[in-house]
Amino acid sequence: MAQLRFADSVGGWRRRYSDPVDRCDECAFVFASVSARELPRHLRGLGARYTAALDEVRDVRRRPAEGVWSPLEYACHVRDVLRVQGERLALALVVEEPEFAPMGRDERAVTDA
């Protein structure tokens, strides 16, 4: 199995991560909580689940507390993660030892706002 490399955005240097990332520190999603078999069904249902959840919120931009994202920020985070992971998967399918750029969460929040 090819070793994955993640590009660090600082100075353009490369670092290999030996420890797998098993959860999202931003939204606390645990990747192993959805099996490979369940994943397609889970992904297909996300749009409807997010639409229903956001429809129930009066102001999707309002943060419920200091340091807690708004519902819209969580939804955009999920959108960004899925977009980046899709790009990484496509790269891994065609490159023997792909180098993945950092997600750039803060930068995306500004440029995609």
N, C-alpha and C positions, 0 to 999 in steps of 0.2 A: 504494500500500500504506500502511495506517495505521501511524503510528509508535507503538510500544509504550511505555508509561510504567510505571515501577516505583515504587510508593510506598515511601518510606523510613520506617521505624518510629520514628525519632528526631524528635520534634517535629511529626510529621505532614506535613512538607513533601514536595514531589514533585521528583523528579529524573529526567531522561531519560537513559537509557544508550544511547550510540551504538555501543559495542563489544558484539558478540554474545558470549554466554557459550557456550563451546564444550566445556567439560569441567567435571566436578564436582570441586571441590577437596577435598571430604570423602572420596570413594571412588575418585577418579581415572577415572571413567567418561568416555569421550570420545564426545560425542553423535553425531558424524559416523561413528562406527564401525558404526552400524546404519543402513542405508538406509531411506528411506520405504517402499519395497516390502517390506523384510524386517521392518519394525517390528511389524505385527500378529502375525506368527508368533512373533517374539521375545517379545512381551508375553504371549501365550498360554502360552508355555513357562516363564515365570518361576516360577510357583507350584510346579510339579513340580521345577524345578531347585533352588529354595531349600529345599523340603521334603527332598529327597535330601541336599543339602549339610548342612543342620542336623541331620538324623538321624545323621550320621557324627560329630558333635561330642559329647563327653562332657558338657561344661558350657557351654551356649550363652551364659551370662552372663559367663564368664571372659574377661578381656582377656589376649591372649597376651603383651603387653608394654606398658610404660608408653607412653601416647599412642597406642596402637593400639586401635581399637574391638573389642568382642567380636563374635562372629558374630551374635548377636541384635541388637546395635546397628546393624550393617550392614543386616540384614534390615529393621529398623524404618525406617532411613534410606530404603531403596528404597521401602518402603510409603508413607512420607511424601511423597517426591518424586513418585511416581505420583499420589497423591491431589491434591497441589497443582497439578501440571501438568494433571490432568483438570479441576480447577476453573478454571484459567486458560484452557484451551481452550474450555470452555463459555462463559465470559465473552467471549472473543474472537469467538465465533460470533454474539453478540447485541449487542455494543457496538462502535461504530465505532472509538473510540480507548480501549481498555480500560486501566485502571490496575491493575497487579498489586501486591498487598501482598507484602512480603518473606515468605519461607517460614517464618521463625521457628523454625529448627531447635532452638535451645536451649530455647525455650519449649515446643515440642512434646515434647521429651524428658522434660520434667517433667510436663506435663499428660496425655500419652498413656501414661505409664509404667505 
